[in-house]
Amino acid sequence: MPRDFLKGAQDEYDVVVIGSGLAGLTSANILGRAGHRVLLLEQHYKLGGLATWFLRPGSHTFDISLHGFPHGMIKSCRRYWNRDISDRIVQLKNIRFDNPQFSLTTTFDREDFSRLLVEQFDQDPETVKSFFDTARGMNFYDDQTTTTGELFERFFPGRNDIVRLLMEPITYANGSTLEDPAITYGIVFSNFMSKGVYIYEGGTDDLIKRMKKELESNGVDIRINCPVDHIDIKDGRVNAVRVGDRTIRCRAVVSNANLRTTILKMIGEEKLDADYVQRTNAVRLNNSSTQVYMALKEGETIDESSGDLFFTSTAEEFKTESLLSRDITSRTFSFYYPRTRPWKTKERYAVVSSTNANWSDWNDLNEQDYEASKQDLVETTIDALERYLPGVRDKIEHAEAATPRTFQHYTLHERGASFGTKFEGLGVSRELPSQVGGMYHAGSVGIIMSGWLGAINYGVIVSNEVDQLLTSESSPV
Ligand SMILES: Cc1cc2nc3c(=O)[nH]c(=O)nc-3n(C[C@H](O)[C@H](O)[C@H](O)COP(=O)(O)OP(=O)(O)OC[C@H]3O[C@@H](n4cnc5c(N)ncnc54)[C@H](O)[C@@H]3O)c2cc1C
């Protein structure tokens, strides 16, 4: 008999949270803390969604999406989780770039970028200040017709190298392009680049363990291996969720699954206004990624001067489309030193290489070509790393690759989207409760609400709305 992962679960809750990505976990935590009866359903056998890790023999642990996030994580984690978590967030001080246009190391904050733009890129300090002030001053309700490319052209005309410095990390981080509205860049830029890049010391496994503990202390009923198949609507309101043959009633649902999947598959078009369905269908998914995970043999080390995050490229010029190409010219290396997991007794070094990728480049391959392509990705990535760490090939004990197919497999994000949907998804996500009473979505949409901080903050916004709904309605189910 298959194991019943819903054994002992109630037949009704105040709210069901579908998916345990950072937005889902945060929503569940806030709602549990507020005293609501919360059921958290995760289809995978682990919590965390894309904030995840895996183990390999030899005491190796690999992080998938722990490369860097903005300073704002400290405040969000302190307020909506606890100090135990927020106190473990530390700055990465050594961010490196190497490409045919420039090589440099930066602390990746406004002050250091200003210094570099003036001293190394010969810019007038006033222009630099004005650019930063403009990017910082943008808000979502501003003009959305100016593109990021036009914004750069206004301040740094014809300077592809400056565009590369200021844009490449953001494109790596979320696949945004020069054609996207400048506002999406402005917000991410001022979040990410104003105070540097941060990381959670302890590793993703430690973070999720502490989050689980906090959820349990707030009374959240957590169930893994529980894929939600359908959300039932009655009289224009959510009524229940279905997992296999179980129907669990609830007054509100927060879906952390992909926006399009939530609306088009779990709810169903027939329950929604035709123009809303049309707008949902028009929401574009974000691109996906490939990664290569490399762990060093016991006793082998990497010198700290290698940096924490290293943006490398062999492309002569910066073009956003070449960052997505299967013909890889750009790779971001994250170096993990033993300080990433200070609690471990065995000292281990690892490197993870990340590259943006198109779903179709991987999905269209047959199994044999897929395996060969993965192996080729591993080999060419090690070759690329050899340029910076000569002899590293012989020091590597384990190397393997993940592709857009891997990300889809583990999270059910269509086409392995790494950052949910493009920015037009935000309006559709926000409008969901007005289409179906009690139905909310919290998870990566657009550039602003994605990434670790964006997902957590979106979970906060949505859970406050759910809390208001639940407390304003006193009637039981
Ligand atoms: C390779 C890579 C590197 C990244 N690096 C960074 C980084 O350095 N910094 C950063 O800030 N961000 C990074 N990100 C992005 C970041 O990880 C995500 O934006 C964020 O974790 C997404 O959180 P989320 O809440 O949207 O949910 P997700 O993590 O997308 O989780 C959704 C959850 O819903 C579950 N689910 C889906 N369908 C169902 C269902 N039917 N029933 C039950 N459960 C379901 C999934 O299993 C999953 O657990 C990276 C992403 C990738 C792929």
The ligand as an ORCA input file, in Angstrom:
! r2SCAN-3c Opt
* xyz 0 1
  C      19.432     27.999    -10.961
  C      18.768     29.067    -10.148
  C      19.531     29.959     -9.441
  C      18.923     30.955     -8.681
  N      19.708     31.797     -7.950
  C      19.141     32.735     -7.172
  C      19.935     33.595     -6.367
  O      21.146     33.497     -6.331
  N      19.318     34.543     -5.633
  C      17.971     34.675     -5.616
  O      17.473     35.555     -4.920
  N      17.191     33.860     -6.346
  C      17.737     32.889     -7.117
  N      16.962     32.060     -7.861
  C      15.513     32.271     -7.876
  C      14.847     31.856     -6.594
  O      15.335     30.605     -6.189
  C      13.341     31.793     -6.827
  O      12.896     33.012     -7.415
  C      12.574     31.595     -5.532
  O      13.177     30.610     -4.726
  C      11.173     31.177     -5.937
  O      10.337     31.053     -4.829
  P       8.803     30.860     -5.034
  O       8.164     31.129     -3.733
  O       8.319     31.602     -6.203
  O       8.527     29.323     -5.299
  P       9.291     28.093     -5.981
  O      10.638     27.955     -5.412
  O       9.134     28.181     -7.431
  O       8.426     26.901     -5.415
  C       7.144     26.548     -5.826
  C       6.770     25.321     -5.022
  O       5.455     24.892     -5.381
  C       5.456     23.470     -5.439
  N       4.336     23.039     -6.264
  C       4.142     23.293     -7.574
  N       2.976     22.730     -7.984
  C       2.439     22.133     -6.894
  C       1.242     21.389     -6.682
  N       0.382     21.138     -7.679
  N       0.979     20.913     -5.435
  C       1.851     21.144     -4.418
  N       3.001     21.825     -4.568
  C       3.286     22.322     -5.786
  C       6.814     23.142     -6.022
  O       7.180     21.816     -5.809
  C       7.694     24.129     -5.275
  O       8.137     23.622     -4.040
  C      17.524     31.054     -8.632
  C      16.749     30.128     -9.341
  C      17.358     29.147    -10.086
  C      16.526     28.139    -10.820
*
